[in-house]
Amino acid sequence: MPKPKIYVTRKIAQEALDLISEKTEMEVWGGELPPPYETLREKAGTADGLLTLLTDRIDIPLLETAPRLKVISNLAVGYDNIEVTEATRRGIVIGNTPGVLTETTADLAFALLMAAARRIVEADNYTRQGRWRTWGPQTLLGQDIHGASLGIIGLGRIGVEMARRGRGFGMPILYYGPHRKSEALEKDLGAEYLADLKDLLSASDFISVHVPLTPSTEKLIGRAEFQLMKKTAVFINTARGGIVDQEALYEALSSGGIFAAGLDVTDVEPIPPDDPLLRLSNVIITPHIASASFRTRKKMALMAAENLLAGLRGELPPNCVNPEAFKNPTKDI
C-alpha cells in the first residue's frame, strides 16, 4: 500500500519531520517565506494531509481542489487561517497545538509589559546612539510595575498565566470576558471580574489582550476604548493584530493618550516598513515570536506531527478543533 502524501509548508523541528517521514511520503517547503498560495493549492491537490502555519491560507478554493485531503494540522493554537466550516463539511479534521505554548507566550507578554513600562528598548537605543552622558534624574522615566493594576482581556490559559506573573509583582488583577471564572480560580489569582470592558479599561494601569480573533473580537479595541484608558496606561497584545484598530492605537500613542504599547502581533503581518507605528519610540513590536523558545517550538512541532498522523490513520487527532468532521465525514463531495 502506498504511503499517504504529506505537504509541510515550512521546515520545523527535525524530530517532528523524522516522525512524519517514517510513515508518509513527505515534501517540505524549504523557503524562509511561506509557499506562494498557488504552490500550496497545487500541492494540496494531491495531498492526504497538510501541516500548515498561520501564514498559510486554507480557503474554500484550495479545499475544492483537494479531494484526497483528510487532515490539516496547524502549527499554532489559532486556526483563523483555515476555512473551518468548509473543511468540516468535507470531513477534513483540523488539529492545533494548544496548551504547550501557554507559559512561553505569557513569558513574552510579561516581558513586553516590563520592557514597554520601563522603556528598555528606547534606553538601549539611547545608549547605542552615544546619548548617555550622565545620570539624569529625569532621564527615561517609566511606569512602576509592582503594585500597579493589571487588566486582562480574556482569562483563558494564557490569560491565567499572565495573571500569575502579575501576582508575583504584587499587581491587583482585573479581568474581563464573556463568562466569569470559578470562585476558586479568582481566589487563587487574586482576580476581580469586571462584566463591562469599559470598567476594566478605565481602571487598569496595564492592559493585556488574550482573546482569539473572531467576528465578535475583531477591532474590539478601537478609538473609544483607547480614550477610556489612563494616560499612563501600557497596552499589550500578544493575541491577534485584528483585535485592535491599529490606526486608533497609533493615535493614542502619538498623542499621549496612553503611555506605551508592546505588540507581538500586528494587522497585517508582517507590519509594512512604512507603517507609522514604526516611527514611534513608545511602542515595542516583535515579529510574532511569543512561542519562539527552542523547547516550546519543538513541543509544538511534535504535537502537530501527532495530530497529522492520527488524522491519516482515521483517528481523532489528540488536539482537534472540529471533531464533528471526524464523526460525519462527507468524502463523496
C-alpha positions in Angstrom: 0.0 0.0 0.0 1.5 3.4 -0.9 2.3 5.8 1.9 0.0 8.9 2.3 1.3 12.1 0.7 2.0 14.9 3.1 3.0 18.5 2.4 4.7 20.5 5.1 4.7 24.3 4.5 7.9 25.1 6.4 10.9 23.4 7.9 10.0 22.6 11.5 11.9 20.7 14.3 13.8 17.8 12.8 12.4 15.3 15.3 8.9 16.0 14.1 9.9 15.7 10.4 11.5 12.4 11.2 8.3 11.2 12.8 6.3 12.1 9.8 8.7 10.8 7.2 8.7 7.3 8.8 5.0 6.9 8.0 4.4 9.1 4.9 5.7 10.4 1.6 6.6 13.8 2.8 7.5 17.0 1.0 8.7 20.1 2.9 8.7 23.6 1.5 12.3 24.8 2.0 11.9 28.6 1.8 12.1 31.0 4.7 8.9 32.7 3.5 5.6 30.8 3.2 4.9 28.9 -0.1 3.0 31.0 -2.6 -0.7 30.4 -2.4 -0.8 28.8 -5.9 2.0 26.4 -4.9 0.2 25.4 -1.7 -3.0 24.9 -3.7 -1.2 22.7 -6.2 0.4 20.6 -3.5 -2.9 20.3 -1.6 -4.5 18.9 -4.8 -2.6 15.6 -4.4 -2.1 15.5 -0.6 -3.7 13.4 2.0 -2.5 15.7 4.8 -1.1 19.2 5.3 1.0 20.6 8.1 0.5 24.3 8.0 1.3 27.6 9.7 -0.9 30.6 10.4 0.6 32.2 7.3 -0.9 29.6 5.0 -4.3 30.4 3.7 -6.5 27.4 3.6 -9.7 28.7 1.9 -12.6 27.3 0.0 -11.0 27.4 -3.5 -8.0 25.4 -2.1 -10.2 22.9 -0.4 -12.2 22.4 -3.6 -9.1 21.2 -5.4 -8.0 18.8 -2.6 -10.2 15.7 -2.9 -7.8 13.4 -1.0 -7.3 15.7 1.9 -8.1 14.1 5.3 -6.3 16.2 7.8 -4.9 19.7 8.3 -2.5 20.1 11.2 -1.9 23.7 12.1 1.3 24.5 14.0 -0.5 27.1 16.2 -3.1 27.5 18.8 -5.2 29.6 16.5 -6.7 28.5 13.2 -8.2 31.6 11.7 -6.1 30.9 8.5 -8.3 27.9 7.8 -11.9 27.9 6.4 -13.1 25.5 9.2 -16.7 25.3 8.2 -15.9 24.1 4.7 -13.2 21.7 5.9 -15.7 20.2 8.4 -18.3 19.8 5.7 -15.8 17.9 3.7 -14.9 15.6 6.6 -11.4 17.1 7.0 -10.2 17.2 10.6 -8.2 20.1 11.8 -5.5 19.9 14.5 -3.9 22.6 16.5 -1.3 22.9 19.3 -2.9 24.4 22.5 -1.5 24.3 26.0 2.1 23.6 25.1 2.9 27.3 24.4 0.9 28.8 27.2 3.6 29.7 29.6 6.1 30.7 26.9 3.6 33.1 25.5 2.8 34.5 28.9 6.6 35.0 29.4 6.8 37.1 26.3 3.7 39.1 27.1 5.1 40.0 30.5 8.5 40.7 29.0 6.8 43.2 26.6 4.9 44.7 29.6 8.1 45.3 31.5 10.1 46.5 28.6 7.4 49.0 27.5 6.8 50.3 31.0 10.5 50.8 31.8 11.4 51.9 28.2 14.0 49.2 27.8 14.3 49.3 24.0 14.3 53.0 24.0 17.0 53.1 26.7 19.2 50.6 24.8 18.9 52.8 21.6 19.7 55.9 23.7 22.9 54.2 24.9 24.0 52.9 21.5 23.5 56.3 20.0 26.0 57.8 22.4 23.4 60.0 24.2 24.2 58.6 27.7 26.4 61.4 29.1 25.5 61.3 32.8 23.0 60.0 35.4 19.9 62.2 35.0 17.1 62.5 37.5 14.5 62.9 34.6 16.1 60.6 32.1 13.9 57.9 30.5 11.3 57.8 33.3 8.9 54.9 33.1 6.0 53.4 34.9 6.3 51.2 38.0 5.1 47.6 37.6 4.9 46.4 41.2 1.6 47.2 42.8 0.1 48.6 39.5 -3.2 47.1 38.3 -3.2 44.5 35.5 -6.3 44.2 33.4 -6.6 41.0 31.4 -9.0 40.7 28.5 -9.7 37.0 28.2 -8.8 34.8 31.2 -8.1 31.6 29.2 -4.9 29.5 29.6 -2.5 32.3 28.6 -4.5 35.0 30.5 -4.3 32.9 33.7 -0.5 32.6 33.3 -0.3 36.3 32.7 -2.2 36.9 35.9 0.1 34.6 37.8 3.1 36.6 36.6 1.4 39.8 37.6 0.6 38.4 41.0 4.3 37.8 41.6 4.8 41.6 41.2 2.0 42.3 43.7 -0.3 43.6 40.9 -4.1 43.7 41.6 -5.6 41.5 38.8 -8.8 42.6 36.9 -10.3 40.6 34.1 -13.0 40.8 31.5 -14.5 38.1 29.4 -17.9 36.7 28.3 -18.1 34.4 31.3 -17.0 34.7 34.9 -14.5 32.1 36.1 -14.8 30.0 39.1 -14.6 31.5 42.6 -11.6 29.1 43.3 -9.7 30.4 40.3 -10.4 34.0 41.2 -9.2 33.4 44.8 -6.1 31.7 43.5 -5.2 34.5 41.2 -6.5 37.3 43.4 -8.6 38.3 40.4 -11.6 40.5 40.2 -14.2 40.1 37.4 -15.5 43.1 35.6 -18.5 42.4 33.5 -18.1 45.6 31.4 -15.0 46.1 29.3 -15.2 49.9 29.8 -14.7 49.4 33.5 -11.6 47.3 33.0 -10.1 49.8 30.5 -10.5 52.8 32.8 -9.3 51.1 36.0 -6.2 49.3 34.7 -2.6 50.5 34.7 -1.6 47.7 32.3 -4.0 46.1 29.8 -3.1 42.7 28.2 -5.2 41.1 25.4 -5.6 37.3 25.4 -8.7 36.5 23.3 -9.0 34.7 20.0 -9.8 36.6 16.8 -13.4 36.1 16.0 -16.1 38.2 14.4 -17.1 39.4 17.9 -13.5 40.4 18.9 -12.4 42.0 15.6 -11.5 45.6 16.3 -12.5 45.0 19.9 -10.1 47.7 21.0 -10.6 50.9 19.0 -10.6 54.7 19.4 -13.3 54.8 22.0 -11.6 52.1 24.0 -8.2 53.8 24.0 -9.9 57.0 25.1 -11.1 55.2 28.2 -7.5 54.2 29.2 -5.3 56.1 31.6 -2.7 58.4 30.0 -0.2 56.3 32.0 -1.6 53.0 30.7 0.6 50.4 28.9 -1.2 48.2 26.3 0.0 44.7 25.5 -1.2 42.5 22.6 0.1 39.0 22.0 -3.1 37.6 20.7 -4.0 38.7 17.2 -3.5 42.0 15.4 -7.0 42.2 14.1 -8.4 42.6 17.6 -7.0 46.1 17.7 -7.7 49.1 15.4 -4.1 49.8 14.6 -4.8 53.4 13.4 -6.5 54.1 16.7 -3.6 52.7 18.6 -1.2 54.9 16.7 -3.3 58.0 17.5 -3.4 57.0 21.2 0.4 56.5 21.3 1.4 59.6 19.3 -0.9 61.9 21.1 -0.1 60.8 24.6 -3.4 59.2 25.1 -1.6 56.2 26.6 1.9 55.8 27.8 3.2 52.9 25.7 2.4 49.6 24.0 4.1 46.2 23.4 2.9 44.2 20.4 3.8 40.7 19.2 1.1 40.8 16.6 0.0 43.4 14.0 -2.6 43.9 11.4 -1.2 43.0 8.8 1.7 40.7 9.3 4.5 41.4 8.7 3.9 45.0 9.5 4.9 47.2 6.5 8.2 49.1 6.9 6.4 52.4 6.3 3.7 51.8 9.0 3.5 54.9 11.2 3.7 52.8 14.3 7.4 52.1 13.5 8.2 55.8 13.8 7.2 55.9 17.4 9.6 55.3 20.3 6.9 54.3 22.8 5.9 51.1 21.1 7.8 47.8 21.0 6.9 45.5 18.1 8.3 41.9 18.0 7.7 39.6 14.9 5.1 37.2 16.3 7.6 35.3 18.5 5.5 34.6 21.6 6.1 30.8 21.3 9.7 31.1 20.0 11.7 29.2 22.5 13.7 26.1 21.5 11.8 23.8 23.8 8.3 25.1 23.0 8.6 25.1 19.3 9.9 21.5 19.4 6.9 20.5 21.5 4.6 22.3 19.1 6.1 20.5 16.1 5.8 17.1 17.7 2.2 17.8 18.7 1.4 18.9 15.1 3.0 15.7 13.8 1.0 13.5 16.1 -2.2 15.3 15.1 -1.3 14.8 11.5 -0.5 11.1 11.8 -3.7 10.4 13.8 -5.9 12.0 11.2 -4.2 10.0 8.5 -4.9 6.8 10.5 -8.5 7.7 10.6 -8.4 8.6 14.2 -9.4 11.7 16.0 -6.3 13.9 16.4 -5.3 14.4 20.1 -6.0 18.1 19.6 -8.9 18.6 17.2 -10.8 21.8 16.7 -13.6 20.2 14.6 -14.4 16.7 15.9 -17.8 16.9 14.1 -15.9 16.4 10.9 -14.5 13.1 12.2 -17.9 11.9 13.3 -19.7 12.8 10.0 -17.2 12.6 7.1 -18.6 13.5 3.7 -15.8 12.4 1.4 -18.3 12.0 -1.5 -18.4 15.8 -2.1 
